[in-house]
């Protein structure tokens, strides 16, 4: 059983930062000191996160936010609180991240994903739409909007978003699957069967690609896995990746 006793202290620390007003601009020695300290604490948090020490990471990010609050820091805190199941602190951290930088599309997207897991589809959709408005070319954000519309009982509205996401992300099994289910919901059964079949193909292909990518990384001098990877990417319609894989194959070739 995971023990969350270490979260109690850091939740209070970070949430105090969430509610704190922004400091007035200051370019003096204290501001320089705070900037250096914030960077040092953030790097300590990043290292702790990489080492699988989330409580240490939260402590470090919270100290960094005290010294120099940024949207990126509160986004990181939001992710860690969400993973730990500390919902109120995650909400406050994500909202603080968006408040500090209204153009932080990734914070809005992650907040939407978190809210969806809580079953708050209306709030989740609002955040996913925010993210998509900031980055209209992001197909993952477009899928999130479509999926949340569908799960919120708005299948007909979801279909265009899911169609565009599936077209842009050929290996994205959830996009094809959700599209198929949305088409079934509105009675377009023939189109639904096509999409669900494509979803199965994407799932198998995605598994094959992941295994081949792992082999290509594990055997850096072997040309065979990257050649196979290039063919898989080409089959999936990921032509830029296919070109990169074939270029790497040429480099590895004896």
C-alpha positions in Angstrom: 0.0 0.0 0.0 1.4 3.4 -0.9 1.9 5.8 2.0 0.9 9.4 1.4 2.0 10.8 4.7 4.7 12.7 3.0 2.2 14.6 0.9 0.5 16.3 3.8 3.2 18.8 4.4 3.9 19.6 0.8 0.3 20.0 -0.1 0.0 22.9 2.4 3.2 24.4 1.1 2.3 24.3 -2.6 -1.3 25.4 -2.0 -0.2 28.4 -0.1 1.8 29.3 -3.2 -1.3 28.7 -5.4 -3.2 31.3 -3.4 -0.4 33.8 -3.0 -0.6 37.1 -5.0 2.0 37.9 -7.6 5.0 39.8 -6.4 5.6 43.3 -7.8 8.5 43.5 -10.3 11.9 43.6 -8.7 15.2 43.6 -10.4 17.4 44.1 -7.3 19.8 41.7 -5.6 16.9 39.9 -3.9 15.2 39.2 -7.2 18.4 37.8 -8.7 18.8 35.6 -5.6 15.3 34.3 -5.9 15.7 33.6 -9.6 18.8 31.6 -8.9 17.2 29.7 -6.0 14.1 29.0 -8.1 16.2 27.5 -10.9 18.2 25.4 -8.4 15.0 24.0 -6.7 13.4 23.3 -10.0 16.4 21.3 -11.2 16.4 19.4 -8.0 12.7 18.6 -8.6 13.4 17.5 -12.1 16.1 15.2 -10.9 13.9 13.8 -8.1 11.1 13.2 -10.6 13.5 11.3 -12.9 14.7 9.2 -10.0 11.1 8.3 -9.1 10.9 10.4 -5.9 7.7 12.3 -6.3 7.5 13.6 -2.7 11.0 15.1 -2.9 10.1 16.5 -6.3 6.9 18.2 -5.0 8.9 19.7 -2.1 11.5 21.1 -4.5 9.0 22.5 -7.0 7.0 24.1 -4.2 10.2 25.8 -2.9 11.0 26.9 -6.5 7.5 28.3 -6.8 7.9 30.3 -3.6 11.1 31.8 -4.9 9.9 32.5 -8.4 6.4 31.3 -9.4 6.0 30.3 -13.1 3.3 28.5 -15.1 5.7 25.6 -15.9 6.3 25.0 -12.2 2.7 24.8 -11.3 2.0 22.6 -14.2 4.6 20.2 -12.9 3.0 20.3 -9.4 -0.4 19.7 -11.0 0.9 16.5 -12.7 2.4 15.2 -9.5 -0.6 16.0 -7.3 -2.9 14.4 -9.9 -0.7 11.2 -10.0 -0.9 11.1 -6.2 -4.6 11.5 -6.1 -4.5 14.8 -4.2 -7.3 16.3 -6.3 -7.8 19.6 -4.6 -4.1 20.5 -4.8 -4.0 19.3 -8.4 -6.9 21.6 -9.3 -5.3 24.6 -7.6 -1.9 24.0 -9.2 -3.3 23.6 -12.7 -5.5 26.7 -12.2 -2.5 28.7 -11.0 -0.4 27.5 -14.0 -3.1 28.8 -16.4 -3.5 32.0 -14.3 0.2 32.7 -14.6 0.2 32.0 -18.4 -3.1 31.9 -20.2 -1.2 30.7 -23.3 0.0 27.6 -21.6 -1.9 25.1 -23.8 -0.2 22.0 -22.3 -1.4 23.0 -18.8 -4.9 23.4 -20.0 -4.8 20.0 -21.8 -3.4 18.2 -18.8 -6.0 19.9 -16.5 -8.7 18.7 -18.9 -7.3 15.1 -18.8 -7.3 15.2 -15.0 -10.9 16.6 -14.9 -12.0 13.9 -17.3 -10.7 11.2 -15.0 -12.8 12.7 -12.2 -15.8 12.5 -14.5 -16.1 16.2 -14.7 -16.7 16.2 -18.5 -18.1 19.7 -18.9 -15.1 21.2 -17.1 -12.7 18.9 -18.9 -14.1 19.9 -22.3 -13.7 23.6 -21.5 -10.0 23.1 -20.7 -9.4 20.9 -23.8 -11.2 23.6 -26.0 -8.9 26.2 -24.4 -5.8 24.2 -25.3 -7.1 23.6 -28.9 -7.9 27.3 -29.3 -4.3 28.1 -28.3 -2.8 25.4 -30.6 -5.4 24.7 -33.3 -3.0 22.4 -35.2 -2.5 20.0 -32.3 -4.2 16.8 -33.1 -3.9 15.3 -29.6 -5.9 18.3 -28.3 -8.4 17.9 -31.1 -8.8 14.2 -30.1 -9.3 15.2 -26.5 -12.2 17.6 -27.5 -13.8 14.9 -29.6 -13.5 12.2 -27.0 -14.9 14.4 -24.2 -17.8 15.5 -26.4 -18.6 11.9 -27.1 -18.3 10.8 -23.5 -20.5 13.7 -22.5 -23.3 12.3 -24.8 -22.7 14.7 -27.7 -21.7 12.1 -30.4 -22.7 14.1 -33.5 -20.6 17.1 -32.3 -17.7 14.8 -31.5 -17.5 13.1 -35.0 -15.7 16.0 -36.9 -13.1 16.3 -34.2 -12.5 12.6 -34.1 -12.3 12.3 -37.9 -9.7 15.1 -38.1 -7.7 13.5 -35.2 -7.8 10.0 -36.8 -6.7 11.4 -40.1 -3.7 13.2 -38.6 -2.7 10.4 -36.2 -2.8 7.1 -38.2 -1.5 5.0 -35.3 -3.8 6.5 -32.7 -6.1 3.6 -31.8 -8.3 5.6 -29.4 -9.1 8.2 -32.1 -10.3 5.5 -34.5 -12.1 3.5 -31.8 -13.9 6.5 -30.4 -14.8 7.6 -33.9 -16.3 4.2 -34.7 -18.3 4.2 -31.4 -19.6 7.8 -32.1 -20.7 6.8 -35.6 -22.5 3.8 -34.1 -24.2 6.1 -31.7 -25.7 8.2 -34.5 -26.7 5.2 -36.6 -24.0 5.4 -39.2 -23.3 1.7 -38.9 -21.4 1.0 -42.2 -19.0 3.8 -41.6 -18.6 2.7 -38.0 -17.6 -0.8 -39.0 -14.9 0.6 -41.3 -13.5 2.8 -38.5 -13.5 0.0 -35.9 -11.7 -2.3 -38.3 -9.1 0.5 -38.9 -8.8 0.9 -35.1 -7.9 -2.8 -34.8 -5.3 -2.4 -37.5 -3.9 0.7 -35.8 -3.7 -1.2 -32.5 -1.7 -4.0 -34.0 0.5 -1.7 -36.0 1.2 0.5 -33.0 2.3 -2.5 -30.9 4.6 -3.6 -33.7 6.1 -0.1 -34.1 6.7 0.2 -30.4 8.5 -3.1 -30.3 10.6 -2.3 -33.4 11.5 1.2 -32.0 12.8 -0.5 -28.8 14.8 -3.0 -30.9 16.3 -0.1 -32.9 17.4 1.6 -29.8 18.7 -1.5 -28.1 20.9 -2.5 -31.1 22.3 0.8 -32.4 24.6 -0.8 -35.0 22.0 -3.1 -36.5 20.5 -1.9 -39.7 17.6 -4.4 -39.7 15.3 -2.9 -37.0 15.5 0.6 -38.5 14.7 -0.7 -42.0 11.7 -2.5 -40.6 10.8 0.6 -38.7 10.9 2.7 -41.9 8.5 0.2 -43.6 6.1 0.3 -40.7 6.1 4.1 -40.6 5.5 4.2 -44.3 2.6 1.7 -43.9 1.1 3.9 -41.2 1.3 7.0 -43.4 4.0 8.6 -41.2 6.2 9.6 -44.1 8.5 12.0 -42.3 9.3 9.3 -39.7 9.8 6.8 -42.5 12.4 9.1 -44.2 14.2 9.6 -40.9 14.3 5.8 -40.3 15.6 5.0 -43.8 18.2 7.8 -43.4 19.4 6.2 -40.2 19.5 2.8 -42.0 21.8 4.3 -44.5 24.0 5.6 -41.8 24.1 2.2 -40.1 24.7 0.2 -43.3 28.2 -1.2 -43.5 
